[in-house]
Amino acid sequence: AVVLLFVLGRRLLDDYAAVGAAAVYALLSASRAVLGHTANSEQFQILPLVAGLILMLKAADSRRALHYLLAGLAFGFAFVVKQQGAPFVVFGGFFAAVVELRRRPMEWPAAVGRLAAYAAGAMIPYGVTCLLMLAFGVFEQFWFWTVDYARQYGSIVTFKQGWPEC
């Protein structure tokens, strides 16, 4: 993740920003103050998320469906690691759609194909995981812990209760 963060920082800004971002992330991810020494799922999610961002930028430049597929796969893996990665999957799709809509001249069939490649890539990891859980006979437990429990846990505090009064 540190190396990929360096690559992303270099791609978006410059070498100095890339080294700074990678160094700060490396220090924080080892820091006890932010529980960096523990194996939290967020730390495992960072690798596919940053890879997805890099691949999405490459896809925007290259206009190749393969790069869109790979970006979708990376974001899809992030979702499998932790379902709170869903907004990143949506972001990737939105970003891809904006990139395609801004292209001139617009090539609708190719654009739809690239967006479909992204969508397929984003769905494959979860689909394969569901099929594996079904094949191993543990789909109900998988669904409980990843969907039912998460929904119940996420609705303990309502949006209105959680919104600060200003």
N, C-alpha and C positions, 0 to 999 in steps of 0.2 A: 504494500500500500504506500509506503514511503517513496519507493521508486516511481510508482505510477503518479503519485501526487507531484513529484518533481517534473515528470513528463508533462502533466497537465498544466502546471504553473509555467513551464517554459513555453508551452503551446499558446497559452493565453496572454502571458505577460513577457517576462524575460528571464535570463539565467539567475539574476539576483533574487527575484521574487520566487522562482522555483526552489532555489536552495533554502530560502527563508521559510517557505511553506513546508517543505519536506523536513527541515530541521525542527521546526516548532511541532509538527505532527509527531515526529519521532520522539521528542522529549515528552510531549503530553501523553502519548500512548504508553509510555513507560512510567508515568508519574502516578504515585499512590494518591495524590490529591484529587485526581479525576478518575480513580479506579482503573487506571490504565494497565495495571498489573493483573487484573482479573479477566477472565475469558467471557466477556459480555458479547451478546450477539451483534451489537452495533459494530464492534471491532471487526467481526467477520463479514459484516455487510459492506464495509468501506471498500474492500478490494474490488468486488464486482461493480459497485457504484462508480468509482473513479474510472475503472476500465470502460464502463458504459459511456461516461462523459467523453473520454478520449475517442472512443470508437464513433460516437455520434458526431463529433467534430470532423473526424476523418470521413464519415459518410457524407456530411454536408459538402465537403470539398470534392470528394471523388465521384459522387453521384452513382455509386455502385450499390446494387441491391445487397450484395454480400456484406458490405460494411453496415448497412442498416440491419440486416439479420443478426450480425455479431453484436451490435449495440443492443438490440432487443434481447438477445440471449443474456448479455451481461446484466441488464436491468432486471430481467426475469429471474436470474439467479439471486440477485439481491432481494427480490420479493420472497423467494423460497426461504432464504436465510431468516428473514424477519418481515412479516407482512406489512409492517409500517413502511416498507420500501415501495408500496403501491404508488405514492405520489411521484416517485422518481420514474416509474414506468409511464405514468400519465405525462409527466414533464417531457420524457423522451419522445413520446408520440406527438405531443404538442409542438415541440421544437422541430421535429422532422416535418410535420405538416406546414409549419411556417416557412421553413427552408424551401420546401417544394412549391409552395404558393408564391414565393418571391422570385422564383426562377423565370427568366425570360429568354427565349420564348417558352411558354408553358407547354409541356408535353404530358398531357393527361394520362395516357396509358402507362408510360414509364413512371410517372409520379405515383400513380396508384399502386403499381407493382412494387416500388421501393417502400411505400408505406405499409403495404401488405407484408413485405419481408420483415419490417420492424415488428409489426403486430404478431406475426408467426413466431419470431424469435422471442418476443416477450412472453408468449403463452407456452412455448415448448417446455421450459424447466418445470413449471407448476403442473402442466399436463402429465409429463413423464413421472413426476413425483407422485401425483395422484394414482396413476396406473401402477406404479411400484407398490404403493401402500395397499392398493386393492389386491394385487397379486400376492402380497405377503399376508393378507388377511387382517390388516390392522387399519383399514381405511376409516372405520368409525372412530377409533381413538385419535387418529391423525386429524380428522375433521373436528372432533371435539376440541382438541388443544389449539388448533390453528384458526378455527372459525368461531365455534360456539363460545368457548371460553374467552377468546379475545373480544368478542362482541359484548359479553356480559361484563368483563373486566373494564372495557372501554366505556360502558354506560353507567358505571357506579355514580359518577358525578355528571350531571347534565351539563350541556353547553352553557346554559344560563347560570348555573351555579359556578362554573369554572371561569366565566368571563368577569374580569375585575370591574368593579364599579368606579367610574371616573367622575 
